[in-house]
Amino acid sequence: MTGLSFLIPVALFLGLLGLAAFFWSMRSGQYDDLDGAANRILIDDDEEKGTP
């Protein structure tokens, strides 16, 4: 029983920490350009630099 009294607050704290990290990443713009990252893999770097 004493193990539960220790593990439940630890689990709640870690859950709140993960939620805070998620909201921080949302506010800092980590998920703004999802299509750009998906299309960036298709762009050939040699064409952008101008080398044949």
mmCIF file of the N, C-alpha and C atoms, coordinates in Angstrom:
data_MODEL
# 
_entry.id   MODEL 
# 
loop_
_atom_site.group_PDB 
_atom_site.id 
_atom_site.type_symbol 
_atom_site.label_atom_id 
_atom_site.label_alt_id 
_atom_site.label_comp_id 
_atom_site.label_asym_id 
_atom_site.label_entity_id 
_atom_site.label_seq_id 
_atom_site.pdbx_PDB_ins_code 
_atom_site.Cartn_x 
_atom_site.Cartn_y 
_atom_site.Cartn_z 
_atom_site.occupancy 
_atom_site.B_iso_or_equiv 
_atom_site.pdbx_formal_charge 
_atom_site.auth_seq_id 
_atom_site.auth_comp_id 
_atom_site.auth_asym_id 
_atom_site.auth_atom_id 
_atom_site.pdbx_PDB_model_num 
ATOM 1   N N  . MET A 1 1  ? 0.823  -1.196 0.000   1.00 0.00 ? 1  MET A N  1 
ATOM 2   C CA . MET A 1 1  ? 0.000  0.000  0.000   1.00 0.00 ? 1  MET A CA 1 
ATOM 3   C C  . MET A 1 1  ? 0.869  1.263  0.000   1.00 0.00 ? 1  MET A C  1 
ATOM 4   N N  . THR A 1 2  ? 2.003  1.210  0.651   1.00 0.00 ? 2  THR A N  1 
ATOM 5   C CA . THR A 1 2  ? 2.862  2.387  0.675   1.00 0.00 ? 2  THR A CA 1 
ATOM 6   C C  . THR A 1 2  ? 3.484  2.629  -0.689  1.00 0.00 ? 2  THR A C  1 
ATOM 7   N N  . GLY A 1 3  ? 3.628  1.564  -1.485  1.00 0.00 ? 3  GLY A N  1 
ATOM 8   C CA . GLY A 1 3  ? 4.152  1.729  -2.836  1.00 0.00 ? 3  GLY A CA 1 
ATOM 9   C C  . GLY A 1 3  ? 3.207  2.539  -3.698  1.00 0.00 ? 3  GLY A C  1 
ATOM 10  N N  . LEU A 1 4  ? 1.908  2.317  -3.545  1.00 0.00 ? 4  LEU A N  1 
ATOM 11  C CA . LEU A 1 4  ? 0.921  3.079  -4.318  1.00 0.00 ? 4  LEU A CA 1 
ATOM 12  C C  . LEU A 1 4  ? 0.895  4.543  -3.917  1.00 0.00 ? 4  LEU A C  1 
ATOM 13  N N  . SER A 1 5  ? 1.103  4.798  -2.647  1.00 0.00 ? 5  SER A N  1 
ATOM 14  C CA . SER A 1 5  ? 1.100  6.197  -2.203  1.00 0.00 ? 5  SER A CA 1 
ATOM 15  C C  . SER A 1 5  ? 2.305  6.949  -2.760  1.00 0.00 ? 5  SER A C  1 
ATOM 16  N N  . PHE A 1 6  ? 3.303  6.236  -3.203  1.00 0.00 ? 6  PHE A N  1 
ATOM 17  C CA . PHE A 1 6  ? 4.467  6.864  -3.831  1.00 0.00 ? 6  PHE A CA 1 
ATOM 18  C C  . PHE A 1 6  ? 4.314  6.911  -5.355  1.00 0.00 ? 6  PHE A C  1 
ATOM 19  N N  . LEU A 1 7  ? 3.811  5.828  -5.951  1.00 0.00 ? 7  LEU A N  1 
ATOM 20  C CA . LEU A 1 7  ? 3.763  5.727  -7.404  1.00 0.00 ? 7  LEU A CA 1 
ATOM 21  C C  . LEU A 1 7  ? 2.670  6.580  -8.044  1.00 0.00 ? 7  LEU A C  1 
ATOM 22  N N  . ILE A 1 8  ? 1.553  6.756  -7.387  1.00 0.00 ? 8  ILE A N  1 
ATOM 23  C CA . ILE A 1 8  ? 0.464  7.551  -7.969  1.00 0.00 ? 8  ILE A CA 1 
ATOM 24  C C  . ILE A 1 8  ? 0.866  9.016  -8.129  1.00 0.00 ? 8  ILE A C  1 
ATOM 25  N N  . PRO A 1 9  ? 1.437  9.684  -7.128  1.00 0.00 ? 9  PRO A N  1 
ATOM 26  C CA . PRO A 1 9  ? 1.893  11.069 -7.352  1.00 0.00 ? 9  PRO A CA 1 
ATOM 27  C C  . PRO A 1 9  ? 3.000  11.176 -8.392  1.00 0.00 ? 9  PRO A C  1 
ATOM 28  N N  . VAL A 1 10 ? 3.895  10.189 -8.448  1.00 0.00 ? 10 VAL A N  1 
ATOM 29  C CA . VAL A 1 10 ? 4.953  10.209 -9.443  1.00 0.00 ? 10 VAL A CA 1 
ATOM 30  C C  . VAL A 1 10 ? 4.360  10.098 -10.842 1.00 0.00 ? 10 VAL A C  1 
ATOM 31  N N  . ALA A 1 11 ? 3.392  9.208  -11.034 1.00 0.00 ? 11 ALA A N  1 
ATOM 32  C CA . ALA A 1 11 ? 2.740  9.045  -12.335 1.00 0.00 ? 11 ALA A CA 1 
ATOM 33  C C  . ALA A 1 11 ? 1.979  10.315 -12.727 1.00 0.00 ? 11 ALA A C  1 
ATOM 34  N N  . LEU A 1 12 ? 1.303  10.934 -11.787 1.00 0.00 ? 12 LEU A N  1 
ATOM 35  C CA . LEU A 1 12 ? 0.592  12.182 -12.078 1.00 0.00 ? 12 LEU A CA 1 
ATOM 36  C C  . LEU A 1 12 ? 1.563  13.294 -12.443 1.00 0.00 ? 12 LEU A C  1 
ATOM 37  N N  . PHE A 1 13 ? 2.681  13.376 -11.743 1.00 0.00 ? 13 PHE A N  1 
ATOM 38  C CA . PHE A 1 13 ? 3.678  14.398 -12.041 1.00 0.00 ? 13 PHE A CA 1 
ATOM 39  C C  . PHE A 1 13 ? 4.267  14.203 -13.430 1.00 0.00 ? 13 PHE A C  1 
ATOM 40  N N  . LEU A 1 14 ? 4.598  12.964 -13.787 1.00 0.00 ? 14 LEU A N  1 
ATOM 41  C CA . LEU A 1 14 ? 5.162  12.696 -15.109 1.00 0.00 ? 14 LEU A CA 1 
ATOM 42  C C  . LEU A 1 14 ? 4.141  12.963 -16.219 1.00 0.00 ? 14 LEU A C  1 
ATOM 43  N N  . GLY A 1 15 ? 2.880  12.666 -15.960 1.00 0.00 ? 15 GLY A N  1 
ATOM 44  C CA . GLY A 1 15 ? 1.836  12.970 -16.932 1.00 0.00 ? 15 GLY A CA 1 
ATOM 45  C C  . GLY A 1 15 ? 1.678  14.466 -17.148 1.00 0.00 ? 15 GLY A C  1 
ATOM 46  N N  . LEU A 1 16 ? 1.703  15.218 -16.080 1.00 0.00 ? 16 LEU A N  1 
ATOM 47  C CA . LEU A 1 16 ? 1.604  16.674 -16.194 1.00 0.00 ? 16 LEU A CA 1 
ATOM 48  C C  . LEU A 1 16 ? 2.846  17.266 -16.854 1.00 0.00 ? 16 LEU A C  1 
ATOM 49  N N  . LEU A 1 17 ? 3.995  16.680 -16.596 1.00 0.00 ? 17 LEU A N  1 
ATOM 50  C CA . LEU A 1 17 ? 5.224  17.134 -17.243 1.00 0.00 ? 17 LEU A CA 1 
ATOM 51  C C  . LEU A 1 17 ? 5.164  16.893 -18.751 1.00 0.00 ? 17 LEU A C  1 
ATOM 52  N N  . GLY A 1 18 ? 4.670  15.741 -19.163 1.00 0.00 ? 18 GLY A N  1 
ATOM 53  C CA . GLY A 1 18 ? 4.507  15.462 -20.588 1.00 0.00 ? 18 GLY A CA 1 
ATOM 54  C C  . GLY A 1 18 ? 3.493  16.377 -21.243 1.00 0.00 ? 18 GLY A C  1 
ATOM 55  N N  . LEU A 1 19 ? 2.409  16.665 -20.558 1.00 0.00 ? 19 LEU A N  1 
ATOM 56  C CA . LEU A 1 19 ? 1.398  17.579 -21.077 1.00 0.00 ? 19 LEU A CA 1 
ATOM 57  C C  . LEU A 1 19 ? 1.955  18.991 -21.219 1.00 0.00 ? 19 LEU A C  1 
ATOM 58  N N  . ALA A 1 20 ? 2.740  19.427 -20.248 1.00 0.00 ? 20 ALA A N  1 
ATOM 59  C CA . ALA A 1 20 ? 3.358  20.748 -20.326 1.00 0.00 ? 20 ALA A CA 1 
ATOM 60  C C  . ALA A 1 20 ? 4.351  20.818 -21.478 1.00 0.00 ? 20 ALA A C  1 
ATOM 61  N N  . ALA A 1 21 ? 5.102  19.742 -21.717 1.00 0.00 ? 21 ALA A N  1 
ATOM 62  C CA . ALA A 1 21 ? 6.040  19.722 -22.839 1.00 0.00 ? 21 ALA A CA 1 
ATOM 63  C C  . ALA A 1 21 ? 5.299  19.767 -24.168 1.00 0.00 ? 21 ALA A C  1 
ATOM 64  N N  . PHE A 1 22 ? 4.164  19.096 -24.250 1.00 0.00 ? 22 PHE A N  1 
ATOM 65  C CA . PHE A 1 22 ? 3.361  19.127 -25.475 1.00 0.00 ? 22 PHE A CA 1 
ATOM 66  C C  . PHE A 1 22 ? 2.829  20.535 -25.734 1.00 0.00 ? 22 PHE A C  1 
ATOM 67  N N  . PHE A 1 23 ? 2.284  21.185 -24.722 1.00 0.00 ? 23 PHE A N  1 
ATOM 68  C CA . PHE A 1 23 ? 1.764  22.545 -24.914 1.00 0.00 ? 23 PHE A CA 1 
ATOM 69  C C  . PHE A 1 23 ? 2.887  23.525 -25.237 1.00 0.00 ? 23 PHE A C  1 
ATOM 70  N N  . TRP A 1 24 ? 4.064  23.340 -24.657 1.00 0.00 ? 24 TRP A N  1 
ATOM 71  C CA . TRP A 1 24 ? 5.204  24.191 -24.987 1.00 0.00 ? 24 TRP A CA 1 
ATOM 72  C C  . TRP A 1 24 ? 5.574  24.030 -26.455 1.00 0.00 ? 24 TRP A C  1 
ATOM 73  N N  . SER A 1 25 ? 5.592  22.793 -26.943 1.00 0.00 ? 25 SER A N  1 
ATOM 74  C CA . SER A 1 25 ? 5.950  22.575 -28.345 1.00 0.00 ? 25 SER A CA 1 
ATOM 75  C C  . SER A 1 25 ? 4.892  23.134 -29.281 1.00 0.00 ? 25 SER A C  1 
ATOM 76  N N  . MET A 1 26 ? 3.639  23.116 -28.877 1.00 0.00 ? 26 MET A N  1 
ATOM 77  C CA . MET A 1 26 ? 2.588  23.710 -29.704 1.00 0.00 ? 26 MET A CA 1 
ATOM 78  C C  . MET A 1 26 ? 2.760  25.229 -29.789 1.00 0.00 ? 26 MET A C  1 
ATOM 79  N N  . ARG A 1 27 ? 3.087  25.863 -28.662 1.00 0.00 ? 27 ARG A N  1 
ATOM 80  C CA . ARG A 1 27 ? 3.244  27.321 -28.661 1.00 0.00 ? 27 ARG A CA 1 
ATOM 81  C C  . ARG A 1 27 ? 4.510  27.778 -29.370 1.00 0.00 ? 27 ARG A C  1 
ATOM 82  N N  . SER A 1 28 ? 5.535  26.930 -29.397 1.00 0.00 ? 28 SER A N  1 
ATOM 83  C CA . SER A 1 28 ? 6.777  27.350 -30.028 1.00 0.00 ? 28 SER A CA 1 
ATOM 84  C C  . SER A 1 28 ? 6.790  27.071 -31.528 1.00 0.00 ? 28 SER A C  1 
ATOM 85  N N  . GLY A 1 29 ? 5.715  26.505 -32.075 1.00 0.00 ? 29 GLY A N  1 
ATOM 86  C CA . GLY A 1 29 ? 5.598  26.346 -33.519 1.00 0.00 ? 29 GLY A CA 1 
ATOM 87  C C  . GLY A 1 29 ? 6.212  25.076 -34.071 1.00 0.00 ? 29 GLY A C  1 
ATOM 88  N N  . GLN A 1 30 ? 6.315  24.040 -33.285 1.00 0.00 ? 30 GLN A N  1 
ATOM 89  C CA . GLN A 1 30 ? 6.914  22.801 -33.757 1.00 0.00 ? 30 GLN A CA 1 
ATOM 90  C C  . GLN A 1 30 ? 6.048  22.093 -34.793 1.00 0.00 ? 30 GLN A C  1 
ATOM 91  N N  . TYR A 1 31 ? 4.754  22.339 -34.797 1.00 0.00 ? 31 TYR A N  1 
ATOM 92  C CA . TYR A 1 31 ? 3.837  21.621 -35.679 1.00 0.00 ? 31 TYR A CA 1 
ATOM 93  C C  . TYR A 1 31 ? 3.208  22.527 -36.727 1.00 0.00 ? 31 TYR A C  1 
ATOM 94  N N  . ASP A 1 32 ? 3.827  23.644 -37.043 1.00 0.00 ? 32 ASP A N  1 
ATOM 95  C CA . ASP A 1 32 ? 3.217  24.594 -37.973 1.00 0.00 ? 32 ASP A CA 1 
ATOM 96  C C  . ASP A 1 32 ? 3.270  24.143 -39.424 1.00 0.00 ? 32 ASP A C  1 
ATOM 97  N N  . ASP A 1 33 ? 4.385  23.611 -39.886 1.00 0.00 ? 33 ASP A N  1 
ATOM 98  C CA . ASP A 1 33 ? 4.563  23.314 -41.303 1.00 0.00 ? 33 ASP A CA 1 
ATOM 99  C C  . ASP A 1 33 ? 4.766  21.815 -41.513 1.00 0.00 ? 33 ASP A C  1 
ATOM 100 N N  . LEU A 1 34 ? 3.686  21.041 -41.431 1.00 0.00 ? 34 LEU A N  1 
ATOM 101 C CA . LEU A 1 34 ? 3.807  19.600 -41.596 1.00 0.00 ? 34 LEU A CA 1 
ATOM 102 C C  . LEU A 1 34 ? 3.984  19.213 -43.057 1.00 0.00 ? 34 LEU A C  1 
ATOM 103 N N  . ASP A 1 35 ? 3.358  19.949 -43.980 1.00 0.00 ? 35 ASP A N  1 
ATOM 104 C CA . ASP A 1 35 ? 3.475  19.614 -45.399 1.00 0.00 ? 35 ASP A CA 1 
ATOM 105 C C  . ASP A 1 35 ? 4.850  19.962 -45.945 1.00 0.00 ? 35 ASP A C  1 
ATOM 106 N N  . GLY A 1 36 ? 5.449  21.028 -45.459 1.00 0.00 ? 36 GLY A N  1 
ATOM 107 C CA . GLY A 1 36 ? 6.775  21.413 -45.932 1.00 0.00 ? 36 GLY A CA 1 
ATOM 108 C C  . GLY A 1 36 ? 7.827  20.369 -45.603 1.00 0.00 ? 36 GLY A C  1 
ATOM 109 N N  . ALA A 1 37 ? 7.750  19.793 -44.434 1.00 0.00 ? 37 ALA A N  1 
ATOM 110 C CA . ALA A 1 37 ? 8.711  18.761 -44.058 1.00 0.00 ? 37 ALA A CA 1 
ATOM 111 C C  . ALA A 1 37 ? 8.509  17.498 -44.893 1.00 0.00 ? 37 ALA A C  1 
ATOM 112 N N  . ALA A 1 38 ? 7.267  17.196 -45.240 1.00 0.00 ? 38 ALA A N  1 
ATOM 113 C CA . ALA A 1 38 ? 7.003  16.007 -46.049 1.00 0.00 ? 38 ALA A CA 1 
ATOM 114 C C  . ALA A 1 38 ? 7.469  16.205 -47.486 1.00 0.00 ? 38 ALA A C  1 
ATOM 115 N N  . ASN A 1 39 ? 7.370  17.414 -48.012 1.00 0.00 ? 39 ASN A N  1 
ATOM 116 C CA . ASN A 1 39 ? 7.765  17.669 -49.397 1.00 0.00 ? 39 ASN A CA 1 
ATOM 117 C C  . ASN A 1 39 ? 9.256  17.963 -49.536 1.00 0.00 ? 39 ASN A C  1 
ATOM 118 N N  . ARG A 1 40 ? 9.921  18.330 -48.469 1.00 0.00 ? 40 ARG A N  1 
ATOM 119 C CA . ARG A 1 40 ? 11.335 18.673 -48.519 1.00 0.00 ? 40 ARG A CA 1 
ATOM 120 C C  . ARG A 1 40 ? 12.199 17.481 -48.926 1.00 0.00 ? 40 ARG A C  1 
ATOM 121 N N  . ILE A 1 41 ? 11.746 16.276 -48.615 1.00 0.00 ? 41 ILE A N  1 
ATOM 122 C CA . ILE A 1 41 ? 12.514 15.089 -48.966 1.00 0.00 ? 41 ILE A CA 1 
ATOM 123 C C  . ILE A 1 41 ? 12.519 14.871 -50.475 1.00 0.00 ? 41 ILE A C  1 
ATOM 124 N N  . LEU A 1 42 ? 11.533 15.410 -51.172 1.00 0.00 ? 42 LEU A N  1 
ATOM 125 C CA . LEU A 1 42 ? 11.426 15.203 -52.608 1.00 0.00 ? 42 LEU A CA 1 
ATOM 126 C C  . LEU A 1 42 ? 12.247 16.198 -53.420 1.00 0.00 ? 42 LEU A C  1 
ATOM 127 N N  . ILE A 1 43 ? 12.708 17.265 -52.808 1.00 0.00 ? 43 ILE A N  1 
ATOM 128 C CA . ILE A 1 43 ? 13.459 18.302 -53.519 1.00 0.00 ? 43 ILE A CA 1 
ATOM 129 C C  . ILE A 1 43 ? 14.891 17.838 -53.706 1.00 0.00 ? 43 ILE A C  1 
ATOM 130 N N  . ASP A 1 44 ? 15.378 17.933 -54.942 1.00 0.00 ? 44 ASP A N  1 
ATOM 131 C CA . ASP A 1 44 ? 16.748 17.540 -55.251 1.00 0.00 ? 44 ASP A CA 1 
ATOM 132 C C  . ASP A 1 44 ? 17.679 18.723 -54.930 1.00 0.00 ? 44 ASP A C  1 
ATOM 133 N N  . ASP A 1 45 ? 18.659 18.502 -54.075 1.00 0.00 ? 45 ASP A N  1 
ATOM 134 C CA . ASP A 1 45 ? 19.555 19.571 -53.646 1.00 0.00 ? 45 ASP A CA 1 
ATOM 135 C C  . ASP A 1 45 ? 20.439 20.081 -54.789 1.00 0.00 ? 45 ASP A C  1 
ATOM 136 N N  . ASP A 1 46 ? 20.784 19.220 -55.756 1.00 0.00 ? 46 ASP A N  1 
ATOM 137 C CA . ASP A 1 46 ? 21.647 19.640 -56.850 1.00 0.00 ? 46 ASP A CA 1 
ATOM 138 C C  . ASP A 1 46 ? 20.976 20.663 -57.751 1.00 0.00 ? 46 ASP A C  1 
ATOM 139 N N  . GLU A 1 47 ? 19.678 20.564 -57.937 1.00 0.00 ? 47 GLU A N  1 
ATOM 140 C CA . GLU A 1 47 ? 18.964 21.522 -58.775 1.00 0.00 ? 47 GLU A CA 1 
ATOM 141 C C  . GLU A 1 47 ? 18.904 22.902 -58.135 1.00 0.00 ? 47 GLU A C  1 
ATOM 142 N N  . GLU A 1 48 ? 18.818 22.949 -56.824 1.00 0.00 ? 48 GLU A N  1 
ATOM 143 C CA . GLU A 1 48 ? 18.757 24.228 -56.125 1.00 0.00 ? 48 GLU A CA 1 
ATOM 144 C C  . GLU A 1 48 ? 20.087 24.966 -56.168 1.00 0.00 ? 48 GLU A C  1 
ATOM 145 N N  . LYS A 1 49 ? 21.191 24.247 -56.154 1.00 0.00 ? 49 LYS A N  1 
ATOM 146 C CA . LYS A 1 49 ? 22.514 24.870 -56.148 1.00 0.00 ? 49 LYS A CA 1 
ATOM 147 C C  . LYS A 1 49 ? 22.940 25.316 -57.538 1.00 0.00 ? 49 LYS A C  1 
ATOM 148 N N  . GLY A 1 50 ? 22.253 24.824 -58.575 1.00 0.00 ? 50 GLY A N  1 
ATOM 149 C CA . GLY A 1 50 ? 22.585 25.225 -59.922 1.00 0.00 ? 50 GLY A CA 1 
ATOM 150 C C  . GLY A 1 50 ? 23.637 24.363 -60.608 1.00 0.00 ? 50 GLY A C  1 
ATOM 151 N N  . THR A 1 51 ? 24.018 23.255 -59.994 1.00 0.00 ? 51 THR A N  1 
ATOM 152 C CA . THR A 1 51 ? 24.993 22.367 -60.632 1.00 0.00 ? 51 THR A CA 1 
ATOM 153 C C  . THR A 1 51 ? 24.257 21.328 -61.456 1.00 0.00 ? 51 THR A C  1 
ATOM 154 N N  . PRO A 1 52 ? 24.748 21.022 -62.641 1.00 0.00 ? 52 PRO A N  1 
ATOM 155 C CA . PRO A 1 52 ? 24.058 20.033 -63.490 1.00 0.00 ? 52 PRO A CA 1 
ATOM 156 C C  . PRO A 1 52 ? 24.199 18.611 -63.019 1.00 0.00 ? 52 PRO A C  1 
# 
